[in-house]
């Protein structure tokens, strides 16, 4: 077909319109998106409180602009030290700050610092929250876990809560591997902040938040969402997408700065109380017999003022090693590491670390420490902030008045490489028995090959600290091989070797098939037996013998 020059010109013009305009619109859209990210609003939005306990809570929020965020707790009008994001310094849209060593049953106010600007309220409602009161209940770890799909997941926050909005959510951040783990035993009622247990039929909501309008949500019963090991079932793909109106899934009391509707009890809600007609007492007929009063019933209250303990059982006072010989580097990954040691007495402990021996500019604290003070412990577990993969860091240890610096040469640790695939998310849990203070013990683990079928040799050290009742949970799925170049692949017949820091010579071997591992202090030895209390010859009371 022959086209005239005029027709060719018209066709070229139409092609420019068809191709050029959409390309221009797309370019303008991307440009606006880029500018909005660079110059967007730094105001905290969707401020959520989670992981509520008697002594701690977590604040998380989102900003349109990538900024650095802090929280300043305020108690009785006095500002405490600012607390940074759990993931360390850096610009991000999702912010996650853990506040520890709080007072029980105490109301705190909060100032959120975003891009250097202070925010104390939202829509006129101040940021404030009251910690949980002390209770008598104990918790048993109930971890659930899964993997966030995608290439960039380090800014995602995972929440789990009840579908009926009756509990405060539990939450966690997501590492570069995409694997996450949340302990459901930390659920607390929004009504009285008492601990609430989860059953197989509990209706749950699983949420992943990536931005103001992007995330993931899944609803279902516990048994429908998770398998018997607490792992998110394979039929669910935890992938970030559009998620408008995220706050609609959360109870109002967990959203700081929101106006919570409080329904006051009223007698006029549905039906008015019927007025009772006055009763006219009937005249008693004459009776010669005296009227006796009804027999009285006395009520007695039995009050237990003290808890009775078995004073004839063995004591759990351990004689554990301490000092420089107990220093271990554990939990080495591509983005972090831990340092553990024992001191002869309860004392403060922390580390200073950095990229050179002469520039230890970063400080690592015990994860039990608060934001305004250091705790005193005999067993110390210090976690680094997020660090770089395949990088050597130097550190020295401050334990009370003693400084351990490896004879002036400093200690060193090299982080591992980031592997292409996430590890299998496997956990083990158990309990320390017969310990009067289990939360001041460090448990050290190592995976050991027992059948020469998977990874040979042993893994690097893993460590954790039990809670106040001795319960502990440790992630073993992301343990690395001895050279750190791969995850340690294991089967149920392989060994989980365990020892208490300070008693390395006494190791316990458990098969990985074993559930609910129990570590009895009495089996370690070197305890102080107190089977009997000897009578004294003279108690100093009128020469009583």
DONU-493054 format. One line per field, with one value per residue (C-alpha): residue number from 1; residue in three letters; x, y, z. Coordinates in Angstrom, 1 decimal, decimal comma, always signed. Example, Ala and Ser with C-alpha at 12.3 -4.5 7.8 and 13.67 -1.06 7.14 Angstrom:
REM DONU-493054
i <- c(1/2)
aa <- c(ALA/SER)
x <- c(+12,3/+13,7)
y <- c(-4,5/-1,1)
z <- c(+7,8/+7,1)
//
This chain:
REM DONU-493054
i <- c(1/2/3/4/5/6/7/8/9/10/11/12/13/14/15/16/17/18/19/20/21/22/23/24/25/26/27/28/29/30/31/32/33/34/35/36/37/38/39/40/41/42/43/44/45/46/47/48/49/50/51/52/53/54/55/56/57/58/59/60/61/62/63/64/65/66/67/68/69/70/71/72/73/74/75/76/77/78/79/80/81/82/83/84/85/86/87/88/89/90/91/92/93/94/95/96/97/98/99/100/101/102/103/104/105/106/107/108/109/110/111/112/113/114/115/116/117/118/119/120/121/122/123/124/125/126/127/128/129/130/131/132/133/134/135/136/137/138/139/140/141/142/143/144/145/146/147/148/149/150/151/152/153/154/155/156/157/158/159/160/161/162/163/164/165/166/167/168/169/170/171/172/173/174/175/176/177/178/179/180/181/182/183/184/185/186/187/188/189/190/191/192/193/194/195/196/197/198/199/200/201/202/203/204/205/206/207/208/209/210/211/212/213/214/215/216/217/218/219/220/221/222/223/224/225/226/227/228/229/230/231/232/233/234/235/236/237/238/239/240/241/242/243/244/245/246/247/248/249/250/251/252/253/254/255/256/257/258/259/260/261/262/263/264/265/266/267/268/269/270/271/272/273/274/275/276/277/278/279/280/281/282/283/284/285/286/287/288/289/290/291/292/293/294/295/296/297/298/299/300/301/302/303/304/305/306/307/308/309/310/311/312/313/314/315/316/317/318/319/320/321/322/323/324/325/326/327/328/329/330/331/332/333/334/335/336/337/338/339/340/341/342/343/344/345/346/347/348/349/350/351/352/353/354/355/356/357/358/359/360/361/362/363/364/365/366/367/368/369/370/371/372/373/374/375/376/377/378/379/380/381/382/383/384/385/386/387/388/389/390/391/392/393/394/395/396/397/398/399/400/401/402/403/404/405/406/407/408/409/410/411/412/413/414/415/416/417/418/419/420/421/422/423/424/425/426/427/428/429/430/431/432/433/434/435/436/437/438/439/440/441/442/443/444/445/446/447/448/449/450/451/452/453/454/455/456/457/458/459/460/461/462/463/464/465/466/467/468/469/470/471/472/473/474/475/476/477/478/479/480/481/482/483/484/485/486/487/488/489/490/491/492/493/494/495/496/497/498/499/500/501/502/503/504/505/506/507/508/509/510/511/512/513/514/515/516/517/518/519/520/521/522/523/524/525/526/527/528/529/530/531/532/533/534/535/536/537/538/539/540/541/542/543/544/545)
aa <- c(UNK/UNK/UNK/UNK/UNK/UNK/UNK/UNK/UNK/UNK/UNK/UNK/UNK/UNK/UNK/UNK/UNK/UNK/UNK/UNK/UNK/UNK/UNK/UNK/UNK/UNK/UNK/UNK/UNK/UNK/UNK/UNK/UNK/UNK/UNK/UNK/UNK/UNK/UNK/UNK/UNK/UNK/UNK/UNK/UNK/UNK/UNK/UNK/UNK/UNK/UNK/UNK/UNK/UNK/UNK/UNK/UNK/UNK/UNK/UNK/UNK/UNK/UNK/UNK/UNK/UNK/UNK/UNK/UNK/UNK/UNK/UNK/UNK/UNK/UNK/UNK/UNK/UNK/UNK/UNK/UNK/UNK/UNK/UNK/UNK/UNK/UNK/UNK/UNK/UNK/UNK/UNK/UNK/UNK/UNK/UNK/UNK/UNK/UNK/UNK/UNK/UNK/UNK/UNK/UNK/UNK/UNK/UNK/UNK/UNK/UNK/UNK/UNK/UNK/UNK/UNK/UNK/UNK/UNK/UNK/UNK/UNK/UNK/UNK/UNK/UNK/UNK/UNK/UNK/UNK/UNK/UNK/UNK/UNK/UNK/UNK/UNK/UNK/UNK/UNK/UNK/UNK/UNK/UNK/UNK/UNK/UNK/UNK/UNK/UNK/UNK/UNK/UNK/UNK/UNK/UNK/UNK/UNK/UNK/UNK/UNK/UNK/UNK/UNK/UNK/UNK/UNK/UNK/UNK/UNK/UNK/UNK/UNK/UNK/UNK/UNK/UNK/UNK/UNK/UNK/UNK/UNK/UNK/UNK/UNK/UNK/UNK/UNK/UNK/UNK/UNK/UNK/UNK/UNK/UNK/UNK/UNK/UNK/UNK/UNK/UNK/UNK/UNK/UNK/UNK/UNK/UNK/UNK/UNK/UNK/UNK/UNK/UNK/UNK/UNK/UNK/UNK/UNK/UNK/UNK/UNK/UNK/UNK/UNK/UNK/UNK/UNK/UNK/UNK/UNK/UNK/UNK/UNK/UNK/UNK/UNK/UNK/UNK/UNK/UNK/UNK/UNK/UNK/UNK/UNK/UNK/UNK/UNK/UNK/UNK/UNK/UNK/UNK/UNK/UNK/UNK/UNK/UNK/UNK/UNK/UNK/UNK/UNK/UNK/UNK/UNK/UNK/UNK/UNK/UNK/UNK/UNK/UNK/UNK/UNK/UNK/UNK/UNK/UNK/UNK/UNK/UNK/UNK/UNK/UNK/UNK/UNK/UNK/UNK/UNK/UNK/UNK/UNK/UNK/UNK/UNK/UNK/UNK/UNK/UNK/UNK/UNK/UNK/UNK/UNK/UNK/UNK/UNK/UNK/UNK/UNK/UNK/UNK/UNK/UNK/UNK/UNK/UNK/UNK/UNK/UNK/UNK/UNK/UNK/UNK/UNK/UNK/UNK/UNK/UNK/UNK/UNK/UNK/UNK/UNK/UNK/UNK/UNK/UNK/UNK/UNK/UNK/UNK/UNK/UNK/UNK/UNK/UNK/UNK/UNK/UNK/UNK/UNK/UNK/UNK/UNK/UNK/UNK/UNK/UNK/UNK/UNK/UNK/UNK/UNK/UNK/UNK/UNK/UNK/UNK/UNK/UNK/UNK/UNK/UNK/UNK/UNK/UNK/UNK/UNK/UNK/UNK/UNK/UNK/UNK/UNK/UNK/UNK/UNK/UNK/UNK/UNK/UNK/UNK/UNK/UNK/UNK/UNK/UNK/UNK/UNK/UNK/UNK/UNK/UNK/UNK/UNK/UNK/UNK/UNK/UNK/UNK/UNK/UNK/UNK/UNK/UNK/UNK/UNK/UNK/UNK/UNK/UNK/UNK/UNK/UNK/UNK/UNK/UNK/UNK/UNK/UNK/UNK/UNK/UNK/UNK/UNK/UNK/UNK/UNK/UNK/UNK/UNK/UNK/UNK/UNK/UNK/UNK/UNK/UNK/UNK/UNK/UNK/UNK/UNK/UNK/UNK/UNK/UNK/UNK/UNK/UNK/UNK/UNK/UNK/UNK/UNK/UNK/UNK/UNK/UNK/UNK/UNK/UNK/UNK/UNK/UNK/UNK/UNK/UNK/UNK/UNK/UNK/UNK/UNK/UNK/UNK/UNK/UNK/UNK/UNK/UNK/UNK/UNK/UNK/UNK/UNK/UNK/UNK/UNK/UNK/UNK/UNK/UNK/UNK/UNK/UNK/UNK/UNK/UNK/UNK/UNK/UNK/UNK/UNK/UNK/UNK/UNK/UNK/UNK/UNK/UNK/UNK/UNK/UNK/UNK/UNK/UNK/UNK/UNK/UNK/UNK/UNK/UNK/UNK/UNK/UNK/UNK/UNK/UNK/UNK/UNK/UNK/UNK/UNK)
x <- c(+0,0/+1,4/+1,3/+1,6/+4,0/+1,0/-0,4/+3,0/+3,2/-0,2/+0,7/+3,9/+1,9/-0,5/+2,3/+3,9/+0,6/+0,0/+3,5/+4,8/+1,9/+1,8/+5,5/+5,4/+2,6/+4,6/+7,7/+5,8/+4,2/+7,6/+9,1/+6,3/+6,7/+10,4/+10,0/+7,3/+9,6/+12,4/+10,3/+7,3/+5,7/+7,8/+4,7/+4,3/+1,2/-0,4/+1,3/+0,7/+1,6/+2,4/+4,3/+2,8/+4,3/+4,7/+8,1/+8,2/+6,3/+7,0/+6,0/+5,9/+4,8/+5,0/+6,2/+5,8/+9,4/+12,4/+13,6/+15,4/+13,0/+13,4/+11,1/+11,6/+9,6/+8,2/+7,5/+5,8/+6,8/+10,4/+11,9/+14,1/+16,8/+15,8/+15,5/+16,5/+15,1/+15,8/+17,5/+20,0/+20,5/+19,3/+16,6/+13,4/+9,6/+8,6/+9,9/+10,2/+11,3/+11,4/+11,0/+12,3/+12,8/+9,5/+7,6/+4,6/+1,1/+2,4/+1,3/+4,0/+3,8/+5,9/+7,5/+8,2/+11,2/+10,9/+13,5/+14,5/+10,9/+9,0/+5,5/+3,6/+0,1/-2,2/-5,5/-5,1/-4,8/-1,5/+0,8/+0,5/+0,1/-0,1/+2,0/+0,5/+0,1/+1,9/+0,0/+0,4/+0,1/+3,1/+3,7/+4,7/+6,5/+4,2/+6,2/+4,8/+7,0/+7,0/+8,8/+8,0/+8,4/+10,1/+13,5/+13,2/+11,7/+13,9/+11,4/+8,4/+6,8/+4,8/+1,8/-0,4/-3,7/-7,1/-9,8/-12,2/-9,8/-9,8/-6,0/-3,0/-1,0/+2,4/+4,9/+8,4/+10,7/+11,8/+15,5/+17,0/+16,3/+12,6/+12,1/+10,1/+9,1/+6,5/+5,7/+1,9/+2,2/+2,6/-1,0/-2,7/-6,3/-7,2/-9,7/-7,3/-4,0/-4,1/-2,3/-4,6/-3,9/-4,3/-6,1/-6,4/-9,7/-8,7/-9,4/-6,2/-5,2/-1,7/-0,5/+2,6/+3,0/+5,4/+3,9/+0,8/-1,1/+0,9/+1,1/-0,3/-3,2/-4,5/-7,3/-8,2/-8,0/-4,6/-4,9/-5,9/-2,9/-0,1/+1,0/+1,7/+5,2/+3,8/+5,0/+2,8/+1,3/+2,7/-0,7/-0,3/+2,1/+3,3/+3,7/+3,4/+0,6/-2,0/-3,5/-5,7/-7,3/-4,8/-5,8/-9,3/-7,8/-6,4/-8,2/-8,6/-6,6/-3,5/-3,5/-1,8/-3,3/-6,7/-10,0/-11,3/-15,0/-15,9/-19,4/-20,5/-23,0/-26,5/-29,8/-31,7/-30,2/-32,9/-35,6/-36,4/-36,5/-40,1/-41,0/-41,7/-45,0/-44,7/-45,6/-48,0/-46,9/-49,5/-50,6/-49,2/-51,9/-51,7/-49,4/-48,5/-45,2/-42,3/-40,8/-37,2/-34,7/-33,3/-30,1/-27,0/-24,3/-20,8/-18,4/-14,7/-12,0/-8,8/-6,0/-2,6/-0,2/+2,9/+3,8/+4,9/+8,1/+9,8/+12,8/+14,2/+14,9/+18,2/+19,3/+20,1/+23,1/+25,5/+29,3/+29,9/+33,1/+33,5/+35,9/+37,7/+37,8/+34,0/+33,8/+32,2/+30,9/+27,5/+24,6/+26,8/+24,8/+25,3/+23,8/+24,6/+26,4/+26,2/+28,9/+28,4/+30,4/+30,0/+31,1/+31,9/+29,2/+26,1/+27,4/+26,7/+28,1/+28,3/+30,7/+32,2/+32,8/+33,8/+35,6/+39,1/+40,9/+41,3/+37,7/+35,2/+32,4/+29,4/+28,0/+26,2/+24,0/+22,5/+19,1/+17,6/+18,8/+16,6/+16,9/+17,9/+20,0/+22,1/+21,0/+23,4/+23,7/+26,2/+25,5/+25,7/+24,4/+25,1/+23,6/+25,1/+22,9/+22,4/+25,9/+27,3/+27,8/+31,3/+32,9/+35,3/+34,4/+36,7/+35,3/+36,2/+34,1/+33,2/+32,2/+31,8/+35,1/+37,0/+37,8/+38,5/+40,4/+42,4/+45,6/+45,2/+44,7/+40,9/+38,6/+37,3/+34,4/+33,7/+30,1/+28,9/+27,8/+24,2/+22,9/+20,6/+17,9/+16,2/+16,9/+14,3/+12,6/+13,1/+12,9/+13,5/+12,2/+12,5/+12,9/+15,5/+14,5/+15,4/+17,0/+16,1/+17,1/+17,0/+16,8/+20,4/+21,8/+23,0/+22,3/+24,7/+23,8/+25,6/+24,2/+26,3/+26,0/+25,2/+24,5/+26,8/+23,8/+23,4/+26,0/+29,0/+30,8/+29,0/+27,5/+28,6/+27,5/+23,9/+22,8/+19,8/+18,6/+15,5/+12,7/+11,8/+10,2/+13,0/+11,2/+13,4/+13,0/+15,9/+16,0/+18,1/+17,1/+19,4/+22,5/+25,5/+28,0/+31,5/+32,8/+29,6/+29,1/+25,8/+23,0/+23,6/+21,3/+20,1/+17,6/+15,9/+18,7/+21,3/+22,3/+21,5/+24,4/+23,7/+25,6/+25,3/+27,8/+30,4/+29,9/+31,1/+32,7/+29,2/+27,4/+24,0/+23,2/+19,6/+18,3/+16,6/+13,5/+13,0/+10,4/+10,2/+13,8/+14,4/+17,7/+17,9/+20,4/+20,8/+22,3/+25,1/+26,7/+28,7/+25,5/+25,3/+23,3/+21,0/+19,3/+19,1/+19,4/+21,5/+20,3/+22,4/+23,6/+22,5/+19,9/+20,5/+17,0/+17,0/+19,8/+17,5/+19,3)
y <- c(+0,0/+3,4/+6,1/+9,8/+11,9/+13,5/+10,1/+9,1/+12,2/+11,5/+8,0/+9,1/+11,7/+9,0/+6,7/+9,4/+10,0/+6,3/+5,6/+8,9/+9,9/+6,7/+6,8/+10,4/+9,7/+6,7/+8,8/+11,6/+9,1/+7,6/+11,0/+12,1/+8,8/+9,4/+13,0/+12,0/+9,4/+11,9/+14,8/+13,1/+13,6/+12,5/+12,5/+9,2/+7,3/+4,1/+4,1/+0,7/-0,7/-4,5/-7,1/-5,6/-7,0/-5,8/-4,3/-3,7/-2,8/-2,2/+0,9/+0,7/+3,2/+4,2/+7,4/+8,3/+9,6/+7,4/+8,9/+7,9/+7,4/+7,4/+7,2/+9,3/+7,7/+10,2/+9,2/+11,7/+14,5/+13,5/+12,6/+9,5/+8,6/+8,2/+4,7/+3,9/+1,4/-2,2/-2,6/+0,2/+3,5/+4,1/+5,6/+3,6/+3,9/+1,3/+2,0/-0,5/+0,5/-1,8/-0,2/-2,3/-2,0/-0,1/+0,0/-2,4/-1,0/+2,5/+5,0/+6,4/+9,2/+9,1/+11,6/+10,2/+11,8/+11,6/+13,3/+15,5/+16,7/+15,8/+14,4/+13,9/+13,3/+12,4/+14,2/+15,8/+12,5/+12,1/+9,1/+7,3/+3,8/+1,9/-1,2/-4,5/-5,2/-8,0/-11,3/-14,8/-16,6/-18,2/-18,5/-21,4/-20,4/-20,8/-19,6/-19,4/-18,7/-18,2/-16,6/-13,3/-13,8/-11,1/-9,5/-6,6/-7,6/-6,0/-3,1/-5,4/-5,8/-8,9/-8,7/-11,5/-10,7/-12,1/-11,6/-10,3/-7,6/-8,7/-8,8/-6,5/-7,7/-9,5/-8,5/-8,8/-7,4/-9,4/-10,1/-10,2/-13,9/-13,2/-15,6/-14,4/-15,8/-14,5/-15,9/-16,1/-16,7/-12,9/-12,1/-9,9/-8,9/-5,3/-5,3/-6,0/-6,9/-10,4/-13,1/-14,9/-18,4/-19,5/-22,7/-24,6/-22,9/-19,4/-17,1/-15,2/-12,5/-12,5/-9,2/-8,0/-4,2/-2,8/+0,7/+2,8/+0,9/-2,2/-5,4/-8,9/-10,3/-13,8/-14,8/-18,2/-20,4/-21,3/-24,9/-23,7/-21,2/-23,1/-26,7/-28,7/-27,1/-23,6/-23,1/-21,2/-23,8/-24,0/-23,2/-19,6/-17,4/-14,5/-11,9/-8,2/-6,5/-3,8/-3,6/-0,5/+0,2/-1,8/-0,3/-1,8/-5,1/-3,7/-3,0/+0,7/+0,6/-0,7/+2,4/+5,3/+8,6/+7,1/+8,0/+4,8/+4,6/+3,6/+2,3/+3,1/+0,6/+2,1/+0,8/+2,6/+0,7/-1,7/-1,6/+0,4/-1,2/-1,8/+0,1/-2,2/-1,7/-1,1/-4,2/-3,9/-6,1/-8,5/-8,4/-11,4/-13,5/-13,7/-16,4/-17,4/-18,9/-16,5/-15,9/-17,0/-15,3/-17,4/-19,2/-17,2/-18,7/-17,6/-17,2/-17,6/-16,5/-18,5/-16,2/-17,5/-14,8/-16,7/-19,4/-22,6/-24,1/-27,4/-26,5/-30,0/-30,3/-29,7/-26,1/-25,1/-22,9/-23,6/-23,1/-21,9/-20,7/-17,0/-14,5/-14,2/-18,0/-18,1/-15,6/-17,0/-15,4/-17,0/-16,5/-15,3/-14,5/-12,2/-9,2/-9,8/-11,6/-12,1/-12,1/-14,1/-14,4/-14,9/-12,6/-13,7/-11,3/-9,5/-6,5/-4,4/-5,6/-4,3/-4,4/-1,7/-2,7/-1,3/-1,8/-1,2/-1,8/+1,9/+2,9/+1,0/+3,5/+1,2/-0,1/-3,4/-3,9/-6,9/-7,5/-7,5/-3,9/-0,9/+2,3/+4,4/+2,0/-1,2/-4,3/-6,3/-10,0/-12,8/-14,2/-11,7/-12,0/-9,0/-8,6/-6,4/-4,1/-4,9/-5,1/-5,7/-9,2/-10,6/-7,9/-8,2/-6,4/-5,8/-5,6/-5,4/-6,3/-4,2/-6,3/-4,3/-2,6/-5,1/-4,7/-7,7/-6,7/-9,9/-8,5/-5,2/-6,9/-6,8/-9,7/-10,1/-11,7/-11,9/-11,9/-14,5/-14,2/-13,7/-16,9/-17,0/-19,1/-18,7/-21,4/-23,9/-22,3/-24,8/-24,1/-26,1/-25,3/-26,5/-25,6/-25,2/-27,2/-26,6/-23,2/-20,3/-17,7/-19,2/-15,9/-15,3/-18,3/-18,5/-21,8/-22,6/-25,0/-26,7/-29,0/-32,1/-34,6/-38,1/-40,0/-38,6/-38,0/-34,3/-31,6/-33,1/-31,9/-29,4/-25,9/-22,7/-21,8/-20,7/-19,1/-17,9/-16,9/-18,6/-16,5/-16,1/-19,6/-21,3/-21,6/-21,0/-21,2/-21,2/-21,0/-23,9/-23,7/-20,8/-22,4/-22,4/-25,1/-24,8/-22,7/-20,6/-21,1/-23,0/-23,7/-26,8/-29,4/-31,9/-34,7/-35,9/-38,4/-35,6/-34,1/-30,9/-30,5/-28,2/-26,8/-23,9/-21,1/-21,6/-25,4/-26,3/-29,5/-30,9/-31,3/-32,8/-34,5/-34,5/-35,8/-33,2/-35,4/-34,7/-32,2/-30,1/-30,6/-30,4/-29,4/-30,2/-28,1/-31,0/-33,1/-30,6/-31,2/-28,9/-27,8/-26,8/-29,6/-28,6/-31,9/-31,1/-28,1/-29,0/-28,0/-25,4/-26,2/-22,8/-20,5/-17,7/-17,7/-18,2/-20,8/-23,1/-26,3)
z <- c(+0,0/-1,0/+1,6/+0,9/+2,9/+4,6/+5,7/+7,0/+9,0/+10,5/+11,4/+13,1/+15,1/+16,2/+17,2/+19,3/+21,1/+21,7/+23,0/+24,3/+26,5/+28,6/+28,9/+30,0/+32,5/+34,0/+34,2/+36,0/+38,4/+39,2/+39,7/+42,0/+43,9/+44,3/+45,4/+47,9/+49,4/+49,7/+50,9/+52,4/+55,7/+58,7/+61,1/+62,9/+61,8/+62,9/+66,3/+67,8/+71,2/+71,4/+73,5/+76,7/+80,0/+83,5/+82,7/+79,0/+75,8/+72,1/+70,1/+66,3/+63,8/+60,1/+58,3/+54,7/+54,6/+55,4/+58,7/+61,9/+64,8/+68,6/+71,7/+74,8/+77,7/+80,3/+83,9/+86,2/+83,9/+83,8/+80,5/+80,5/+78,0/+74,4/+73,0/+69,4/+66,9/+67,8/+64,4/+65,2/+63,4/+59,9/+57,8/+57,4/+57,0/+59,7/+63,2/+66,0/+69,5/+72,6/+76,0/+78,9/+82,7/+83,1/+86,4/+86,7/+86,6/+85,8/+83,2/+80,9/+78,3/+75,2/+72,8/+69,4/+67,7/+63,9/+61,6/+64,5/+65,2/+68,4/+68,4/+71,7/+70,4/+67,5/+66,8/+70,2/+72,0/+73,9/+73,4/+76,8/+78,0/+81,3/+81,9/+83,1/+86,8/+88,6/+88,4/+89,7/+86,3/+84,6/+80,9/+78,7/+75,5/+72,5/+69,4/+65,9/+62,9/+59,2/+56,3/+54,5/+50,8/+48,6/+48,1/+50,5/+53,8/+56,4/+57,0/+57,6/+61,0/+61,9/+64,3/+65,6/+67,5/+68,3/+65,6/+68,3/+69,3/+72,9/+73,4/+72,8/+69,7/+69,9/+67,2/+65,9/+63,2/+60,2/+59,5/+56,0/+55,7/+55,9/+58,8/+61,8/+65,2/+67,6/+71,1/+71,6/+75,3/+75,7/+74,8/+77,3/+77,7/+76,7/+79,7/+82,6/+81,0/+82,4/+80,3/+77,8/+76,5/+72,9/+72,0/+68,7/+68,1/+68,9/+65,9/+65,0/+62,6/+61,2/+59,8/+58,0/+57,7/+55,1/+54,7/+55,3/+52,6/+51,9/+53,9/+54,4/+56,4/+57,0/+59,3/+60,8/+63,8/+65,3/+64,0/+60,5/+60,2/+62,0/+62,2/+65,3/+65,5/+65,3/+61,7/+59,2/+56,9/+53,4/+51,9/+53,0/+51,1/+53,3/+50,5/+50,8/+48,7/+49,0/+52,5/+53,1/+56,4/+58,4/+61,7/+61,5/+62,6/+65,9/+69,2/+69,8/+73,1/+71,2/+68,9/+70,7/+70,0/+69,2/+70,9/+72,5/+72,8/+76,3/+76,9/+80,4/+82,0/+82,2/+83,5/+80,7/+77,7/+76,7/+79,2/+82,2/+85,6/+86,7/+89,8/+92,6/+94,3/+98,0/+99,9/+102,8/+105,7/+106,8/+110,4/+112,2/+113,9/+117,6/+118,7/+122,2/+121,2/+121,1/+117,6/+117,4/+115,1/+112,3/+113,2/+112,3/+110,1/+110,8/+107,9/+108,4/+105,9/+105,5/+104,3/+103,3/+104,2/+103,2/+100,7/+102,4/+100,9/+101,3/+103,4/+103,4/+99,7/+98,0/+97,3/+93,7/+94,6/+91,8/+91,8/+88,3/+86,7/+86,0/+84,5/+81,2/+80,6/+80,2/+77,3/+74,2/+70,9/+70,0/+67,7/+64,8/+61,7/+58,7/+60,6/+64,3/+67,0/+70,8/+73,5/+76,7/+80,0/+83,7/+86,5/+90,1/+91,4/+90,2/+88,3/+85,2/+81,9/+78,3/+75,3/+73,1/+69,5/+66,1/+62,8/+64,2/+67,5/+68,1/+67,3/+69,4/+68,8/+69,2/+72,6/+73,1/+76,1/+77,8/+76,2/+79,8/+80,4/+80,4/+78,4/+81,4/+83,5/+83,4/+85,3/+87,5/+86,6/+87,1/+83,6/+80,8/+77,2/+75,0/+71,6/+68,9/+66,8/+63,1/+61,5/+58,1/+56,6/+56,1/+58,2/+61,1/+64,3/+67,3/+70,9/+74,5/+77,6/+80,6/+83,5/+86,7/+87,3/+85,1/+81,4/+79,3/+76,2/+75,3/+76,6/+74,8/+71,4/+71,6/+70,8/+67,2/+65,4/+61,7/+60,6/+58,1/+54,5/+53,5/+52,0/+49,0/+50,6/+54,0/+56,6/+57,8/+60,7/+63,5/+67,3/+70,4/+73,8/+77,4/+81,0/+83,7/+86,8/+90,5/+90,0/+92,3/+89,7/+86,2/+84,4/+85,5/+83,7/+80,1/+78,2/+75,4/+72,6/+69,7/+67,0/+66,4/+63,6/+64,7/+61,5/+58,8/+56,6/+56,6/+57,6/+59,2/+62,4/+64,5/+64,3/+65,9/+69,4/+70,1/+73,4/+75,2/+78,7/+80,4/+81,7/+85,4/+85,6/+83,7/+80,3/+77,2/+73,4/+70,9/+67,1/+65,7/+62,1/+61,2/+62,9/+60,5/+59,7/+61,2/+58,3/+58,2/+54,5/+54,8/+57,2/+59,5/+58,0/+60,6/+61,3/+64,4/+65,3/+65,5/+68,8/+70,5/+73,0/+75,9/+78,8/+81,3/+80,9/+83,6/+83,7/+80,2/+81,5/+82,2/+78,9/+78,1/+74,8/+73,6/+70,3/+68,2/+68,2/+71,9/+72,8/+76,0/+77,1/+80,8/+82,2/+86,0/+88,0/+90,4/+87,6/+87,0/+90,4/+92,6/+94,3/+98,0/+99,6/+102,5/+103,2/+107,0/+109,2/+112,2/+115,6/+117,5/+120,9/+122,2/+120,6/+123,0/+124,5/+128,2/+127,8/+125,7/+124,7)
//
